Amino acid sequence: MTSPVATIPELTSFFDAIKIMGDQKIGSLIIVDARNYLKGLLTTKGLIHNFFNKYPDKKVSDLTAIDFINKKPVTIPPEYPLIEALYEMQTRDEDYAVVCNKNIPVGIISAKDVLRILFKSASVYESHIDNATTLSELKDIHSNLFKIAESLFQNTRFISDVLTILSSIHLKIQKRVYDISASTFNEKNEHNINIYDVPHAFIIMGSGGRREMNLDPDQDNGFILGDNITDTEKKAIDEFGKLLVENLAFVGYEKCEGNVMVTNPEMNKTLSKWKEDISSWIDNPGQWGIRWSSIIFDFDCLSGDESLLWGMREHILQKIKQKPVFLLQILQSDSTHAIPLSIFGSFVTESKGERKGTFNLKRTGLMFIVDIARVFALYKGLTDLNTRQRLRHLERLNVLSEGLVQNVLEAYEVMANIILMHQINQSKNNEALDKFINPKKLSVYKQEKLKEALRTTSKFLDTALSYFSGSPF
């Protein structure tokens, strides 16, 4: 915690409070009474959110700091476990917790402070990645990711935070693979071309683009090429792409079964060609248009010219605006896939084969939430990629209610928690990683939580279908 803390008397003027925060370059002040007891917490966010609500009632000169305080901030004792402090802040959507000893504030801690402490081991990992000079070193780092995942898993209640950290490490590894591959290619290619000079953007799609990677992301990548690329440069980028895919596979990122990789000509083309094909998918989606959009539309730039990425993203948003019925078609396609819960409330699992008694929780549960959040975000022209961020943004725009978003986020956390724990256990047992969950191996408590999460997901899909079916397309 930060201690001693900055406190001000409860009758401090609005302007004096702002000046203190500005002079001390702090984002919060604790308000205390004459006995030094906690009266509330003043934050820059609270000032911004409440100013125009308070101003019409009083002259600005009459305003006091107490007019803008949170009278019931998160309060914790000094000996409170760090993880529990983070949980309290996250569940109440607060940025700070006031540390009190018998109602007297003795310190303050922010959610960012806690995350920085809990996740500092991730920074050590990233330092190792930056210093790696060989693919074998990166392979070793990748194979031990489950250890940091387990540490993160034990130190936060919100698995979406863990996935964000894991994703940053995965992407750091893949970027390092890209750079090592580029260095090798630049030394040996017969075209005498520096790959960094070729007009292109190397994009990561799907869970990588959303920063929601588990322990086993495969390769979902592509090249957006500049329209001015020469024939020689195109040959060079094709050859480099083959080397890059093989090197990523060596390090631990399996080749995509759906062939969403730079070695596929459909994933390696000029910006103009990307725009043409995306327009075709949206105008006449069919099975492939919907399937590819669910992966490709969540894309981010890992290396190269980001302006190419934004040219493609703006085209997608503009095309969706012209033909929003495509979004309804995505939801209708989702509705043909069954959520693994019967009308009687029991789990529906695979009935035969090696997967008997299990179901793919990502494909039959988590991805529904991801898809629906993407559909709403595209409809509103949002550029957020992360599912949690999309849902919160839609809540702020009053597109989705606070209660609905909270329930959906809880469902997301439950399913993401089960999948990640499943993969950590598989890693510790040297088993192949997957997302097939045997519900009978879950505790009774987790079974009930998963059932509720799946029910929430089903209701969310019904809500989205109703919303878009009623829209004046």
Secondary structure, DSSP 4 states (H G I P E B T S, - for coil): -B-SPPEEETT-BHHHHHHHHHHHT-SEEEEE-TT--EEEEEEHHHHHHHHHHHGGGS-GGG-BGGGG-BSS-EEE-TT--HHHHHHHHHHTT-SEEEEEETTEEEEEEEHHHHHHHHTHHHHHHHHHHHH--SHHHHHHHHHTHHHHHHHHHHT-S-HHHHHHHHHHHHHHHHHHHHHHHHHHHHHH-TT---GGGSSEEEEEETHHHHT---S-----EEEEEPTT--HHHHHHHHHHHHHHHHHHHHHT-PPPTT--STTSGGGEEEHHHHHHHHHHHHHS-HHHHHHHHHHHTSEEEEEE-HHHHHHHHHHHHHHHHH-THHHHHHHHHHHTSPPSB-TTS-B----SSTTTT-EEHIIIIIHHHHHHHHHHHHHTT----SHHHHHHHHHHTTSS-HHHHHHHHHHHHHHHHHHHHHHHHHHHTTPPP--EE-GGGS-HHHHHHHHHHHHHHHHHHHHHHHHHHSS--
